[in-house]
């Protein structure tokens, strides 16, 4: 499956599932005067009256100390909303204040809002005490510090501009922003008595929350502005569905620390069919079990458990009719019926679909999307008449031809399809649909060797999608999907995703929608960060693709003493340029280089040359772009990655480590000869890269990462010194830390750190 497809699907739900990691919260809209006035005079929420009406997101904090902590905690999820991460003046200022003495401002209420002006611009409003009172010396210092940091900072006595009877009339406030446009806008709005509180529906939302402490307010109708601020412009169009999801939503931050972020939310909406959230009111929620039939390496899934599929269809069709789209949907269904002899609605009702989901996971180097449907009717032959009987529940699973492409999408919505709906299999009451490669993951046992439900349990977390009855469930693994997220969000925000996952074994996000006893619709958004976890040791190889680095590679120029960048162009030319980008030279070459390059002093005269590999040979080129004799030297077999360059004794007698295409690692000198004591390193599974040298008790050992585990070899290769099975195998991503004596500390699949003796 191509990347555009997965980007599109995740983007449509970015405001839901990816809402957690990015804290994707939106705001704006227009309302009733009575509730607005009441809220503006209420001490717990009155500070919102200082937020201009063009805000696209607002968070109300219980106090400034909490705001500083949450907005500057790089392991959390809110810090990148203080502005561009490369130059967040506000974040730097708050970091300094968080470490210092906030004085009377420590317990002051605070609100952060974002406003779109080509980019997302933050505005912070802080309660500075009673109006008319003299400013405390520490407040004056706070203002001076803000000004010296380059922030636009204003201290307003609101009695001079706010309407009498409002909360602001009785208060002084501090306005902080990276732009004076925002601070001036806030002052103008206060003077005119206009704010976000006048936005349509906002008063109902704020009243439902009951307070403004650590609470986020969201307007789905303005999601496009937020996408413009944080997302790649290629996916702006995918905000359309979320605009129709509901009117307003409010989320309270229940927990925010280094291990977990949880937000409990509720929705406010019109009683008609205009908002999709009302579809859920047409049937009852059910418990989701899709995690039991998804692989542990799932990147993303979203699903709907259904107690009554016919009731869901009736409710969803009413929404589509209200949106003016039912005619088009019925036309598609009619065409599908003509080609198959059964209508999609009858098809879904006959199967008695109890849950429908779509999921993404990697198969080799490609991302595949599968459609999953749980059957309530055990006799699937009523619909799948032409299916091979061996695909039945009591027989071994088999890849079968799928004849109902597009049916699920026409009934449950466009997300619920597979890009290639050509094959299916049936196991444990579930139909899994997708490409032959994706379905084969199930049939051959790889997908459910370690199901996602077991993986989550081993992480000792309890995400909401695995508990209780739900209307909607979704999940995103940040670490598994980090390359895809880079194509969804702008660099500042995608980098924040990666940063949030850095140093953690597992970072899952989930967003779920459920119902309350009073008939209202509620939601839970969660992010977990797990350091070390027990996981089932893999039996099947999954990640067998070896990534060959493309450079550029840093090399030292002995003529200038500076670092340069050595790289290969698409036309095979080899080039050297300065780190700043200025080209030095380019010379022709005929084949791809093998993912590594470094400098050596081949003639031991202080002049450095660049050593690299291509095909089965080592090559040497000098700093002026001249090839050096007697190179190339042929190693005798094709190179996959190399060379790793070592000068073990510091006497310029170089050795190189090479990963060959036959899954072997060899050590050579520059004359292409192996040391007499050397024995080839290999493994039963795929070796993923060059070995890493680790010094333990004065000796060098080789750490080799495979698709399944980490192996450690002695200096001269041969058999591994670490031969373990099951959950005692060393994780492929484990650090190898030298310990006392000839020992190392590693993390195994049992989730524990073990000390292993190498001698």
C-alpha positions in Angstrom: 0.0 0.0 0.0 1.4 3.4 -0.9 2.0 6.1 1.7 -0.6 8.5 0.5 -3.4 6.0 1.4 -2.2 5.5 5.0 -1.6 9.2 5.4 -5.1 10.0 4.2 -6.7 7.5 6.6 -4.7 8.5 9.6 -5.2 12.2 8.8 -9.0 11.8 8.8 -8.8 10.5 12.3 -5.9 12.7 13.4 -8.2 14.9 15.4 -9.3 11.7 17.2 -6.6 9.1 17.6 -3.6 11.3 17.0 -5.3 14.0 19.1 -3.6 12.5 22.1 0.1 12.8 21.3 -0.3 16.2 19.6 -3.1 17.2 22.0 -5.0 18.1 18.9 -7.6 20.6 20.3 -9.4 23.2 18.3 -11.5 26.3 19.0 -13.7 29.0 17.4 -17.4 29.8 16.4 -20.7 32.4 18.0 -23.6 32.0 21.2 -26.3 32.8 23.7 -25.9 36.0 25.7 -27.1 34.8 29.0 -24.8 31.8 29.5 -21.9 33.8 28.0 -22.4 36.6 30.6 -22.7 34.1 33.4 -19.5 32.4 32.5 -17.7 35.7 32.0 -18.5 36.7 35.6 -17.6 33.3 37.0 -14.1 33.2 38.7 -13.2 29.7 37.5 -13.9 30.5 33.9 -14.0 34.3 33.6 -10.4 34.4 32.3 -11.7 32.9 29.0 -13.2 36.3 28.3 -9.7 37.6 27.5 -9.3 35.1 24.7 -10.0 36.6 21.3 -12.8 35.1 19.2 -10.4 33.9 16.4 -8.7 31.3 18.6 -8.3 27.8 17.2 -7.5 26.1 20.4 -7.7 26.9 24.1 -6.5 25.2 27.3 -7.4 26.4 30.7 -4.9 25.6 33.4 -5.5 25.3 37.1 -2.5 27.6 37.9 0.5 29.1 36.3 2.9 26.5 37.9 0.9 23.7 36.3 0.9 25.6 32.9 4.7 26.1 33.1 5.3 22.4 33.9 3.0 21.0 31.2 4.1 23.5 28.5 7.8 23.0 29.0 7.9 19.2 29.7 9.5 17.8 26.6 8.4 14.3 27.5 4.8 15.5 27.5 2.5 16.6 24.7 1.8 20.2 25.1 5.2 21.9 24.9 5.2 22.2 21.1 2.0 24.4 21.2 4.1 27.3 22.6 5.3 28.0 19.1 7.8 26.8 16.5 10.0 24.3 18.3 13.2 25.7 16.7 12.6 29.2 18.2 10.0 29.0 20.9 10.6 32.1 22.8 7.6 31.5 25.0 8.7 28.0 25.9 12.2 29.2 26.8 10.8 31.9 28.9 8.4 29.6 30.7 11.2 27.1 31.3 13.2 29.8 33.1 10.2 30.9 35.1 9.3 27.3 36.0 12.7 26.9 37.6 12.5 30.2 39.4 10.2 31.9 42.0 6.8 32.7 40.5 5.8 34.4 43.7 2.1 35.4 43.7 1.7 34.2 40.2 2.4 30.6 41.1 -1.2 29.8 41.9 -2.7 32.2 39.4 -5.2 30.9 36.8 -3.7 30.7 33.3 -5.1 30.1 29.8 -3.2 29.3 26.6 -4.8 29.9 23.2 -3.6 29.4 19.6 -4.4 31.8 16.8 -3.8 31.1 13.1 -1.8 33.8 11.3 0.1 31.8 8.7 1.3 29.6 11.5 -0.1 28.8 15.0 0.7 31.8 17.3 0.3 31.3 21.1 -1.3 33.8 23.5 -1.1 33.3 27.2 -3.4 35.0 29.6 -2.5 35.0 33.4 -4.5 36.3 36.3 -2.3 39.0 38.0 -4.6 39.8 41.0 -7.2 42.4 41.9 -7.6 45.4 39.6 -6.4 48.6 41.1 -3.8 46.9 43.2 -0.1 47.9 42.9 2.0 45.3 41.0 4.1 43.0 43.2 7.8 43.3 42.7 8.0 39.7 41.5 5.2 40.4 38.9 7.3 43.4 37.7 10.3 41.1 37.5 8.2 38.6 35.6 7.2 41.3 33.1 10.8 42.5 32.7 12.0 38.9 32.1 9.4 38.4 29.4 10.3 41.6 27.7 14.0 40.8 27.8 13.3 37.4 26.2 11.7 39.1 23.2 8.0 38.4 24.1 5.2 40.9 23.7 4.1 41.4 27.3 1.3 43.6 28.7 0.0 44.1 32.2 -3.6 45.3 32.0 -5.8 46.7 34.7 -9.1 45.4 33.3 -11.2 47.8 35.4 -10.1 50.4 32.8 -11.5 48.5 29.8 -13.7 45.6 30.8 -17.5 45.7 31.3 -18.6 46.1 34.9 -20.0 42.9 36.4 -17.6 40.7 34.6 -14.8 38.8 36.2 -12.2 40.7 34.3 -13.5 44.0 35.6 -12.3 42.9 39.0 -8.9 41.6 37.8 -5.6 42.6 36.4 -4.2 40.3 33.7 -0.8 39.6 32.0 -0.9 38.9 28.3 2.1 37.1 26.7 2.7 36.3 23.1 5.5 36.0 20.5 3.5 38.6 18.5 2.2 42.0 19.7 -0.7 41.5 17.3 -2.2 38.9 19.7 -1.7 40.9 22.9 -3.3 44.0 21.2 -6.1 41.9 19.8 -6.9 40.6 23.3 -7.1 44.1 24.7 -9.4 45.2 21.9 -11.7 42.2 22.4 -11.9 42.9 26.2 -12.8 46.6 25.5 -15.5 45.6 23.1 -16.9 42.8 25.4 -16.3 40.2 22.7 -14.5 36.9 23.3 -14.5 33.2 22.6 -17.3 33.0 25.1 -19.6 34.5 22.4 -18.9 31.7 20.0 -21.9 29.6 19.0 -22.2 26.6 21.4 -19.2 27.5 23.5 -21.3 28.5 26.5 -23.0 25.1 26.6 -19.6 23.4 26.4 -18.1 25.4 29.2 -21.2 24.9 31.4 -21.0 21.1 30.9 -17.3 21.1 32.0 -18.2 23.1 35.1 -14.7 24.7 35.4 -11.7 25.8 33.4 -9.0 23.9 35.3 -6.7 21.9 33.0 -9.5 21.7 30.4 -9.4 21.8 26.6 -12.2 23.1 24.4 -12.5 21.9 20.8 -14.6 23.2 17.9 -14.6 20.6 15.2 -16.1 23.2 12.8 -12.7 25.0 12.8 -10.5 22.0 12.4 -9.3 23.2 9.0 -7.4 26.1 10.6 -5.7 23.8 13.0 -4.7 21.4 10.2 -3.3 24.4 8.4 -1.2 25.2 11.4 0.2 21.7 12.2 -0.2 19.5 9.2 1.3 19.1 5.7 -1.0 20.9 3.3 -1.5 17.8 1.2 -3.9 16.5 3.9 -5.9 19.7 4.6 -8.9 18.2 2.7 -9.1 15.3 5.1 -10.4 17.6 7.8 -13.8 17.6 6.2 -15.2 14.6 8.1 -14.1 16.0 11.5 -15.9 19.3 10.7 -19.1 17.3 10.7 -18.3 15.1 13.7 -19.8 17.3 16.4 -20.3 21.0 17.3 -18.1 21.3 20.4 -16.1 19.0 22.6 -14.5 19.6 25.9 -11.7 17.5 27.4 -10.4 17.6 30.9 -6.8 16.6 31.5 -7.1 13.9 34.1 -3.5 12.8 34.1 -0.3 14.3 32.6 3.1 12.9 33.5 6.1 11.2 31.9 4.2 7.8 31.7 0.7 8.7 30.7 -1.6 11.4 29.4 -5.4 11.0 29.8 -8.2 13.3 28.8 -11.8 12.6 29.5 -14.2 14.3 27.1 -17.8 15.0 26.3 -19.6 16.4 23.2 -22.2 19.1 22.8 -24.3 18.9 19.6 -27.6 19.8 18.0 -30.3 17.2 18.4 -30.7 16.8 14.6 -28.7 14.6 12.2 -26.2 17.3 11.1 -23.4 16.0 13.5 -22.0 12.5 13.0 -21.8 12.0 16.8 -25.6 11.7 16.8 -25.3 8.5 14.7 -24.1 6.8 17.9 -27.4 7.5 19.6 -29.2 5.2 17.2 -27.9 2.0 18.7 -26.1 0.7 21.8 -22.3 0.5 22.3 -20.5 -2.9 22.5 -17.2 -4.3 23.6 -14.4 -4.2 21.1 -12.3 -7.4 20.6 -10.4 -6.4 17.4 -7.1 -6.1 19.3 -7.2 -9.9 19.7 -6.9 -10.4 15.9 -4.4 -7.7 15.1 -0.6 -8.1 15.1 1.6 -6.6 17.8 3.2 -4.5 15.1 0.0 -2.7 14.1 0.7 0.9 13.3 -2.9 2.2 13.4 -6.4 0.9 13.6 -9.9 2.3 14.0 -13.1 0.3 14.5 -16.8 0.3 15.5 -18.2 -2.4 17.7 -21.9 -2.9 16.8 -24.7 -4.4 18.9 -27.2 -4.1 16.0 -25.8 -3.6 12.5 -29.2 -2.8 11.0 -29.8 0.0 13.6 -26.4 1.4 12.8 -27.1 1.5 9.1 -30.4 3.2 9.6 -28.8 5.9 11.8 -25.8 6.4 9.6 -28.0 6.7 6.5 -30.0 9.4 8.2 -26.8 11.4 8.8 -25.8 10.9 5.2 -29.2 12.0 4.1 -29.0 15.2 6.2 -25.6 15.9 4.7 -27.0 15.4 1.1 -24.8 12.3 0.4 -27.3 9.4 0.7 -28.2 9.5 -3.0 -24.6 9.0 -4.0 -24.1 6.2 -1.4 -27.3 4.4 -2.6 -26.1 4.7 -6.2 -22.8 2.9 -5.2 -24.7 0.2 -3.4 -26.9 -0.3 -6.4 -23.9 -0.8 -8.7 -22.4 -3.3 -6.2 -25.7 -5.2 -6.0 -25.8 -5.5 -9.8 -22.3 -7.0 -9.9 -22.8 -9.5 -7.1 -26.5 -10.3 -6.8 -26.8 -9.1 -3.2 -27.1 -5.5 -1.8 -24.4 -4.3 0.6 -27.0 -3.6 3.3 -28.4 -7.1 3.0 -24.9 -8.5 2.9 -24.0 -6.8 6.2 -27.3 -7.7 7.9 -27.0 -11.4 6.8 -23.5 -11.7 8.2 -24.7 -10.0 11.4 -21.5 -7.8 11.6 -20.7 -7.3 15.2 -17.5 -5.2 14.7 -15.9 -3.6 11.7 -12.3 -2.2 11.7 -9.5 -1.2 9.4 -5.8 -1.5 10.3 -2.4 -0.8 9.0 0.8 -2.8 9.6 4.0 -3.5 7.8 4.6 -6.6 5.6 8.2 -6.5 4.6 9.0 -3.0 3.5 5.4 -2.0 2.6 2.5 -0.8 4.7 -0.6 -2.9 4.2 -4.2 -2.1 5.1 -6.7 -4.8 6.1 -10.4 -4.8 6.7 -11.6 -6.9 9.6 -15.3 -7.8 10.3 -16.5 -9.9 13.2 -19.4 -12.2 12.2 -22.5 -12.6 14.3 -23.9 -15.2 11.9 -21.7 -18.3 12.2 -22.9 -19.7 8.9 -20.8 -17.5 6.6 -21.6 -19.8 3.6 -24.9 -18.0 3.2 -22.9 -15.1 1.6 -19.5 -16.7 0.8 -21.0 -19.5 -1.3 -17.9 -19.8 -3.5 -15.4 -19.8 -0.7 -13.2 -22.9 -0.3 -14.5 -24.9 2.7 -11.0 -25.1 4.0 -11.4 -21.5 5.0 -14.1 -22.4 7.5 -13.8 -22.1 11.3 -13.0 -25.7 12.0 -10.3 -26.0 9.3 -6.8 -24.5 8.9 -7.1 -20.9 7.6 -6.5 -20.4 3.9 -6.2 -17.5 1.5 -9.4 -17.3 -0.5 -10.7 -15.0 -3.3 -12.8 -12.1 -2.0 -15.8 -11.1 -4.1 -17.2 -8.2 -2.1 -14.8 -5.3 -2.7 -16.3 -2.0 -1.7 -19.2 -3.5 0.2 -18.0 -2.6 3.7 -17.1 1.0 2.7 -20.6 1.6 1.2 -22.2 0.5 4.5 -19.8 1.7 7.2 -18.0 4.5 5.5 -15.0 5.0 3.2 -12.4 4.4 5.8 -13.5 0.7 6.1 -12.0 -0.8 3.1 -8.7 -2.3 2.1 -6.7 -0.8 -0.7 -6.6 -4.2 -2.4 -9.7 -6.2 -1.5 -8.8 -9.3 -3.4 -8.3 -12.0 -0.7 -9.7 -13.0 2.6 -9.4 -15.6 5.3 -11.7 -16.5 8.2 -10.6 -17.3 11.8 -12.2 -17.0 15.2 -15.4 -15.5 13.8 -13.4 -12.8 12.0 -13.2 -12.2 8.3 -9.8 -10.5 7.4 -9.7 -8.9 3.9 -6.8 -7.4 2.0 -4.0 -8.2 -0.4 -2.6 -11.6 -0.7 0.5 -10.5 1.1 -1.5 -9.0 4.0 -3.9 -12.0 4.4 -0.9 -14.4 4.1 0.4 -12.8 7.3 -2.6 -14.4 9.1 -2.7 -17.7 7.2 1.0 -18.4 7.8 0.8 -17.5 11.5 2.9 -14.3 11.6 0.2 -11.8 12.3 -1.3 -13.6 15.4 1.9 -15.1 16.7 1.8 -12.2 19.1 -1.6 -10.4 19.0 -1.9 -6.7 19.9 -4.0 -7.6 22.9 -1.2 -9.7 24.4 1.4 -7.0 23.5 -0.6 -4.4 25.4 -1.1 -6.7 28.4 2.7 -7.3 28.6 3.2 -3.6 28.6 1.2 -3.5 31.9 -1.2 -0.8 30.6 -4.9 -0.8 30.3 -6.0 1.4 27.3 -9.6 2.3 27.1 -10.2 0.6 23.8 -9.9 -2.8 25.6 -12.3 -2.0 28.4 -16.1 -1.5 28.5 -18.6 -0.9 25.7 -17.7 1.5 23.0 -19.1 3.1 19.9 -15.7 3.8 18.4 -12.1 2.7 19.1 -8.8 3.8 17.6 -5.1 3.2 18.3 -1.8 4.6 17.0 1.7 3.3 17.8 4.0 6.3 17.6 7.2 4.2 17.3 5.8 1.9 14.6 4.4 4.8 12.6 7.0 7.6 13.1 8.0 7.6 9.4 4.4 8.0 8.3 3.7 10.7 10.9 6.5 12.7 9.4 4.5 12.9 6.2 1.3 14.0 8.1 2.5 16.8 10.4 4.8 19.8 9.8 8.4 19.2 10.8 8.1 20.9 14.2 5.2 18.7 15.2 6.4 15.4 13.6 9.7 16.0 15.4 7.7 16.3 18.7 6.1 12.9 18.1 9.5 11.4 17.7 10.8 13.2 20.7 7.9 12.0 22.8 8.7 8.4 21.9 12.5 8.8 22.3 13.9 6.4 24.9 10.7 4.5 25.3 10.0 0.9 24.1 6.4 1.5 23.4 4.3 4.7 22.9 0.6 3.9 22.1 -2.2 6.4 21.7 -5.9 5.7 21.8 -9.1 7.5 21.3 -12.5 6.0 22.2 -16.1 7.1 22.1 -18.7 5.7 24.5 -22.1 6.5 26.0 -23.1 7.7 29.4 -26.2 6.7 31.4 -27.8 10.0 30.7 -27.6 9.4 26.9 -24.8 11.8 26.3 -21.7 10.8 24.2 -18.3 10.8 26.0 -14.8 10.1 25.0 -11.4 9.2 26.4 -8.1 10.1 24.8 -4.9 8.5 26.1 -1.2 8.3 25.5 1.1 5.9 27.3 4.9 5.9 27.4 6.5 2.5 28.4 10.2 2.3 29.3 10.9 -1.4 29.5 8.3 -4.1 28.9 8.0 -7.8 28.7 7.3 -9.0 25.2 6.9 -12.4 23.6 10.1 -13.5 21.8 9.4 -13.7 18.1 9.4 -17.0 16.3 8.8 -15.7 12.8 11.0 -13.1 11.0 9.0 -10.0 10.3 11.4 -7.1 9.7 13.7 -8.6 7.1 14.4 -5.4 5.1 17.9 -4.1 5.6 18.1 -0.4 5.2 21.3 0.7 3.4 22.2 4.3 4.5 22.4 6.8 1.7 24.4 9.5 3.4 25.7 12.1 3.2 28.7 10.8 5.3 30.8 13.1 7.4 34.5 13.0 6.5 37.4 15.1 7.6 39.2 17.2 5.0 42.9 17.0 6.0 43.6 20.1 3.8 41.3 22.4 5.7 40.9 20.5 8.9 37.1 20.9 8.5 34.4 18.3 8.3 32.9 17.8 4.8 30.0 15.7 3.5 30.6 12.9 1.1 27.6 11.6 -0.9 26.4 10.0 -4.1 24.0 11.7 -6.6 21.2 9.9 -8.4 23.4 9.9 -11.6 26.1 7.9 -9.6 28.5 10.9 -9.3 30.5 11.0 -6.1 30.5 14.4 -4.5 32.2 16.3 -1.7 30.7 19.5 -0.2 31.1 21.7 2.8 28.7 21.2 5.7 27.1 24.5 4.8 26.2 23.2 1.3 28.9 24.7 -1.0 30.1 22.0 -3.5 33.8 21.1 -3.6 34.0 18.5 -6.3 32.1 15.8 -8.2 33.5 12.8 -10.1 31.9 10.1 -12.2 31.2 6.7 -10.7 29.3 3.7 -12.2 27.5 1.9 -9.4 25.8 2.5 -6.0 28.0 2.8 -2.9 27.2 0.5 0.0 25.9 2.7 2.8 29.1 3.8 4.6 32.2 5.9 4.1 35.0 7.2 6.3 38.5 8.6 6.2 41.9 6.8 6.7 45.5 7.9 6.5 46.5 5.2 4.0 50.0 6.4 3.4 50.6 7.4 7.0 51.6 10.9 6.0 48.9 12.9 7.7 46.8 13.2 4.5 43.4 11.6 4.6 41.6 9.7 2.0 37.9 8.5 1.8 37.3 4.8 1.9 34.0 3.4 0.6 32.7 0.2 -1.0 30.6 -0.7 -4.1 29.8 -4.0 -5.6 32.3 -6.4 -4.1 35.2 -4.0 -3.8 36.7 -1.3 -1.6 37.6 2.0 -3.2 39.8 4.9 -2.0 39.5 8.6 -3.2 41.5 11.6 -2.0 40.3 15.0 -0.8 40.7 16.4 -4.4 38.5 13.7 -5.9 41.3 11.5 -7.3 41.0 7.7 -7.1 43.9 6.2 -5.2 45.9 3.2 -6.3 46.1 0.2 -5.6 42.4 0.4 -5.1 39.8 -0.9 -5.9 40.5 -4.2 -4.1 38.0 -7.1 -4.6 36.7 -8.9 -1.5 35.3 -11.8 -3.4 31.6 -11.4 -2.7 28.9 -8.8 -2.9 28.8 -6.1 -0.2 25.5 -5.0 1.4 26.7 -2.5 3.9 30.3 -1.3 4.6 32.9 -0.6 5.4 33.0 -0.1 9.1 36.5 1.2 9.6 38.8 0.4 12.6 42.3 1.1 13.6 42.5 -1.2 16.6 46.1 -0.5 17.6 46.3 3.2 16.5 49.2 2.4 14.1 47.2 3.1 10.9 47.0 -0.6 10.1 43.3 -0.5 9.2 40.7 -3.3 9.3 37.2 -3.1 8.0 34.0 -4.9 8.9 31.6 -5.8 6.0 28.1 -7.1 5.9 27.8 -9.1 2.7 24.6 -9.9 0.8 24.8 -13.5 1.8 24.0 -12.5 5.4 27.6 -12.9 6.6 29.9 -10.4 8.4 33.6 -10.5 7.6 36.7 -8.7 8.8 39.4 -7.7 6.2 42.6 -5.6 6.1 43.0 -3.2 3.2 44.6 -5.9 1.1 41.3 -7.9 1.2 42.7 -10.5 3.5 41.0 -11.9 6.6 42.9 -12.3 9.8 44.2 -15.9 10.3 42.1 -16.3 13.4 38.9 -14.9 11.9 35.8 -17.0 11.6 32.7 -15.8 9.6 29.8 -14.3 11.6 26.4 -15.2 10.5 22.9 -15.9 11.9 19.8 -18.0 11.1 17.8 -14.8 10.8 18.5 -11.6 8.8 21.4 -9.5 10.1 20.2 -5.9 10.0 23.4 -3.9 9.8 27.1 -3.6 10.5 28.3 -4.9 13.9 28.8 -2.5 16.8 32.1 -2.6 18.6 31.9 -2.7 22.4 34.9 -2.6 24.8 34.5 -4.9 27.8 37.3 -5.6 30.3 39.9 -4.4 27.7 38.6 -6.7 24.9 36.6 -5.8 21.9 33.3 -7.7 21.2 30.9 -7.4 18.3 27.2 -6.6 18.8 25.1 -7.9 15.9 21.4 -6.9 15.5 19.2 -9.3 13.7 15.5 -9.3 12.8 14.8 -11.3 16.0 17.5 -10.7 18.6 20.8 -9.2 19.5 23.8 -11.5 19.4 27.3 -10.8 20.8 30.4 -12.3 19.2 34.1 -12.4 20.2 36.7 -10.3 18.5 37.5 -12.9 15.9 33.9 -13.9 15.2 32.8 -17.5 15.1 29.8 -18.7 17.1 27.9 -16.2 19.2 28.7 -16.0 22.9 25.0 -15.3 23.7 22.9 -18.3 22.7 19.5 -18.0 24.4 15.9 -19.0 23.6 12.5 -17.7 24.2 12.1 -14.7 26.5 15.8 -15.0 27.5 16.8 -13.8 24.1 18.3 -10.3 24.0 15.9 -7.8 22.5 17.0 -6.6 19.1 16.8 -3.0 20.3 18.5 -3.6 23.7 21.4 -1.4 24.8 24.6 -3.4 25.5 26.3 -1.7 28.6 29.6 -2.9 29.9 29.4 -4.2 33.5 31.9 -5.4 36.0 34.6 -7.7 34.8 33.9 -9.4 31.4 30.1 -8.8 31.6 27.5 -6.7 29.9 24.0 -5.6 30.9 21.2 -6.2 28.4 17.4 -6.2 28.3 15.8 -9.5 27.3 12.3 -10.3 26.0 11.2 -11.0 29.6 11.4 -7.2 30.1 14.2 -7.6 32.7 17.8 -6.3 32.7 20.2 -9.2 32.8 24.0 -9.3 33.4 25.7 -11.7 31.0 29.3 -12.9 31.3 31.2 -13.0 28.1 34.1 -15.1 29.3 
